Amino acid sequence: MVLDQSVTVLPNPVTASQQSNNSSLDYDVAIAGGGIVGLTLACALKDSGLRIALIDAKPQSAGLEQRRAYAITLMTGQIFSGLGIWDKILPRITTFKQIRLADETSPAVVNLQTDDLGTPELGYVGEHFVLVQALLEALETAEHLTWLCPAEVTQVDYQADAAVLTLTIAESTQQIRAGLLVAADGSRSAIRQWAGIHTQGWQYWQSCVTAVIRPEASHENIAREHFWESGPFATLPLPDNRCQIVLTAPHAQAKHWLDVDESVFLAELNRRYQGQLGKLELVGDRALFPVKLMQSREYSRSRLALVGDAAHCCHPVGGQGMNLGIRDAAALTQVLKTAHQRGEDIGDLRVLKRYERWRQFENLIILGFTDLLDRCFSNHWLPLVAIRRLGLRTMRQLRPLKTLALQLMTGLSGRSPDLAEATSLKNDPANVSLS
């Protein structure tokens, strides 16, 4: 149902009989940001009885136009299964059972297999629009969810009992009151900055060039992470024998690979593959983005919680970024549902600190893991080269090292949210699908 050209409300808007105990609030939770993490949080909360406002500066359809692909961890798959959307996603993505790690031209190649983890698969690769479409479809029947988009949050006033949001919608201004504001508005989060929450971290000396290619030979559903002096080079298998590549290099080099003639770019990729994938075809345009590491010193304030890139960013090596945000959403959902069932104020700082204690340290481990990988492998300092290649050879021989690495990479380390525990995929062979 469309109220006007700017505000879209999903079917079954909230009625007076659905109001929570605090009748002064327009919504119990306002989520600022309609990306994958914001949509996941809304989907996870849709049956909680809490009244949700989802605010996004872009139309609902914007996410359906993005073709970027992501590595999807086993934990994210379990969470999506708990949301009831995994059966719609799985047939449209690629499942991989092998991860290949290599260091430039060294013969010390490590093949991580399902036997090393005791799971039927090691992960998945899916495109942005596939995930968004499944989440949007799940939200179509949400009775307690209101969309406000395109709409921009321009000011937030934190009061004792509510966060008062000033929104700009179709060149007009309006205010809403919410018991809790969740910032899912990205790494440059204006909401985080307005709240005065400081961050720690740094910009890397590298940028990433992303592209989709179609090789002549089969990608065999293998996920590849090939380390070079310039930075990691990842290959993620997609359906229709396509691959998303993420080439990391110092800024000037990355800009060169973005702008160079297509034939030269493909020749460089073929050199890195040592011709193993045959003739390469570029599908679509190349894109470039700088990378950084960032960790917010706080994930919560009274009436405010940060999730996803608004709370943290990591190097793309290992494909962890989006997956950390999905786990944030699942953890915050669990904390809020439990507090709501107990009759607690979900915007109270004591409640939100439970979420912060849960996710801040676990995210820090992954941030440190990805930073260590990038720094150890993105250089030619001979002593370190010798040490890391010895490490790869040792990993090939010692399964416990493989298992530890895979637990981090698949999201199976740390505390599992109830959404994932309720529908674990790792022991269900019926959930294996090769695209």
PyMOL commands that set and color helices and strands:
alter all, ss='L'
color gray80, all
select helices_A, chain A and resi 16-18+36-45+60-65+74-82+86-92+114-116+128-139+190-194+251-259+262-273+308-310+321-341+349-377+382-397+399-410+418-422+429-431
alter helices_A, ss='H'
color red, helices_A
select strands_A, chain A and resi 27-32+52-55+69-72+94-96+98-103+110-113+123-127+145-148+152-158+163-169+172-183+199-215+222-228+231-238+242-250+280-296+300-301+304-306+312-313
alter strands_A, ss='S'
color yellow, strands_A
deselect
rebuild
show_as cartoon
